[in-house]
């Protein structure tokens, strides 16, 4: 009887841990790292290298000059601090369970796009897209009210 109760407790614990694990939020570390690097480059005034991390389209700027104009219009560059802290996801929410289902279905694992929220002095939103080469690119960015 004790063996059965112990086995049921172990199975219950494993089921609970599995449920918890599959429902945890997954955010690609590469997307966060790329967005943090982008913000650091913008703060440092290295617009050419920051531009290289973007999709280089109408949202981010088709040319370096358009990109710099967008940066100065959307981001309070002077208010940015040297420390950038990731706060969460705004759209593109995915769980480990979603990733498992995508993997079992033979589909791409990462979401196509997601919005990341950072604290860098003022709150900053950086929208990322997953490019066909598997890298995360910045498509939109802005500081906003907290």
N, C-alpha and C positions, 0 to 999 in steps of 0.2 A: 504494500500500500504506500509506504514511504517513497519507494522508487517511482511509482506512478505520479505522486504529487510533485516530487522533485522534477520529473520529466516535464510535467505540465507547466511548472513554474519556469523552467528553462525555455520551453517552446513559447510561452507567453512573453517572456523577456525578449527573445529573438524576434518575435512578430512585432512587438512594440518598437524595438530598435530599427527594424526594417522599415516600418511605416514612417517613423521619424526621419530616417535617413533619406527615404524616397521623396519626402515632402519638404526637405530643406531647400532653401533658395540657392541656386547656383549662379555665380557671376564669373565670367571668364577673367582670370587674372591678367591675361595679355591685354584685354580691353582696358582694364583699370590702369595698368602700367603705361600703356600708350597715351591715355588721356592725361595722366599725371605728367608724363614727359612733355606733352603738348603744352600744358599750362606752365610748366617750368620754363620752357623755351619762350613762350609769350612774355612771361614776367621778365626774363633776361633780355628781351628785345631781339632775340634771334628769330626773326620772322621767316627767313628763308628756310631754316630747318624745320620750324613749326609748320610751315606751309607744306613741306614734303610729307607730313603725317596726315594730311587731309585728303579728301576725295577729289579736290581740285575741280569742283563743279560750281554751279550757280550759288548753292547755299554757302559753301566755304569761300568761294572766290575762284574764278577761272584763271586769274593771273595773280602773281605775287602782289601787284599793286592793289587789285580788288580785295585780296585777302587782308592786306594791311588796313585798308579802309574799313572792312568788316570788323576787324579786331578793335580798332579805335572806336567804332560806333557801338559795338555790342558788349565790350569788356572794359570794366574800369581797371585798366592796366596798372595805374598808379596805386590803386587800393589793394592789389594782389599782394599777398604775403609770400615769403620764400617757402613756407610750409604749406603743402597741399594735402588735405585729409579727405579721403573718400567717405561719403556719408550714406550712400545707398543708390538704388536703381529707380529710375523713373521710366516705366515702360520696359518691355522686353523681359519681364519676369519669367524665369524658368526654374524648374525644380530638377533635382537629380533623377526623379522618376520620369520627367519629360525626356531627359537625355537618354535614359535607358530605353524608353519606347522608340526614340529616334534611331538609336543604335541598332535595336532589334529589327527595325523596319528598313535599315540600310540607308537612312537619310542623313543629311548634314546635322551634326550635333548642336552647333551653336546657333542662337537666334540670328536673324538677318540684321537686326538693329536693336539698339538699346540706348536709353538715356541714363547717364551717370551724374550723380550729384556730388559735388565737392565743396569743402569749406576751404577757401584760400583767401581769407579776409572776408570779402563778400561771398555769398553762395554762388556757385558757378555750375551751370548745366553744360555738359559736353555730350552730344549725341554721337554715337559710334555706329558704323556699319561694318559688317564682315565682308571683306573683299573676296573675289574668287581665288586669290592667291593665299587665302587663309589668314591674312593680317587684318587687324582692326584699324579703320581709318576714321578720322574726325570728319563729320559732315556738317555739324552745326555747333555753336558755342555761344554762351551769353552769361553775363552776371545777372542776378535778379534779386529782388527783395526777399529777405529771409522770412 
